Amino acid sequence: MNGFGSAFLLAQVGAHAAQRFAERIGELDLTPAQVGLLRLVATRPGQSQQAIAAQLGTQPTRLVALVDGLEKRGVLERHRNPEDRRLYALQLTDDGRELMSRIAIEAVAHERALTAALSNDERGVLRELLTKIADEQGLQPGVHPGYAGGRLS
């Protein structure tokens, strides 16, 4: 044992992984928070900003700035919700879908680089173990806990 517990090693690798991912997507002129929002809209199109904010565990007002920036960039658009005209449904544009393809390529490259020391079997075991820990800790799948703390921008 190297004197450090599993929790420290998870934090160390997690911080490193987050930093490296931010660098990769920075080349696409994106932040991790923007990527998370785009990913959520891509997987669950048509949701309101309020519903997405609730899933992310963040304030709707904080989400507005992210949506505004992505809408201005032309990758995300708001549509009036036909069931409740006070709400806006979020959708990716064609440019947004193309950007998601580029993000996916970067995400795969990031995962490969981060787990290069592992065999395919070991990668599977690691994913299973991390999923088990995340489930037991009540973490929402696919949602970075930094949204709730306001640390992502």
GIMOSUL-V241931 format. One record per residue. N is the residue number from 1. RES is the residue in three letters. BURIAL is + if it has 24 or more other C-alpha atoms within 12 Angstrom, else -. Layout:
{{N RES BURIAL} {N RES BURIAL}}
This chain:
{{1 MET -} {2 ASN -} {3 GLY -} {4 PHE -} {5 GLY -} {6 SER -} {7 ALA -} {8 PHE -} {9 LEU -} {10 LEU -} {11 ALA -} {12 GLN -} {13 VAL -} {14 GLY -} {15 ALA -} {16 HIS -} {17 ALA -} {18 ALA +} {19 GLN -} {20 ARG -} {21 PHE +} {22 ALA +} {23 GLU -} {24 ARG +} {25 ILE +} {26 GLY -} {27 GLU -} {28 LEU -} {29 ASP -} {30 LEU +} {31 THR +} {32 PRO +} {33 ALA +} {34 GLN +} {35 VAL +} {36 GLY +} {37 LEU +} {38 LEU +} {39 ARG +} {40 LEU +} {41 VAL +} {42 ALA +} {43 THR -} {44 ARG -} {45 PRO +} {46 GLY +} {47 GLN +} {48 SER +} {49 GLN +} {50 GLN +} {51 ALA +} {52 ILE +} {53 ALA +} {54 ALA -} {55 GLN +} {56 LEU +} {57 GLY +} {58 THR +} {59 GLN -} {60 PRO +} {61 THR -} {62 ARG +} {63 LEU +} {64 VAL +} {65 ALA -} {66 LEU +} {67 VAL +} {68 ASP -} {69 GLY -} {70 LEU +} {71 GLU +} {72 LYS -} {73 ARG -} {74 GLY -} {75 VAL +} {76 LEU +} {77 GLU +} {78 ARG +} {79 HIS -} {80 ARG -} {81 ASN -} {82 PRO -} {83 GLU -} {84 ASP -} {85 ARG -} {86 ARG -} {87 LEU -} {88 TYR +} {89 ALA +} {90 LEU +} {91 GLN +} {92 LEU +} {93 THR +} {94 ASP -} {95 ASP -} {96 GLY +} {97 ARG -} {98 GLU -} {99 LEU +} {100 MET +} {101 SER -} {102 ARG -} {103 ILE +} {104 ALA -} {105 ILE -} {106 GLU +} {107 ALA +} {108 VAL -} {109 ALA -} {110 HIS -} {111 GLU -} {112 ARG -} {113 ALA -} {114 LEU -} {115 THR -} {116 ALA -} {117 ALA -} {118 LEU -} {119 SER -} {120 ASN -} {121 ASP -} {122 GLU -} {123 ARG -} {124 GLY -} {125 VAL -} {126 LEU -} {127 ARG -} {128 GLU -} {129 LEU -} {130 LEU -} {131 THR -} {132 LYS -} {133 ILE -} {134 ALA -} {135 ASP -} {136 GLU -} {137 GLN -} {138 GLY -} {139 LEU -} {140 GLN -} {141 PRO -} {142 GLY -} {143 VAL +} {144 HIS +} {145 PRO -} {146 GLY -} {147 TYR +} {148 ALA -} {149 GLY -} {150 GLY -} {151 ARG -} {152 LEU +} {153 SER +}}
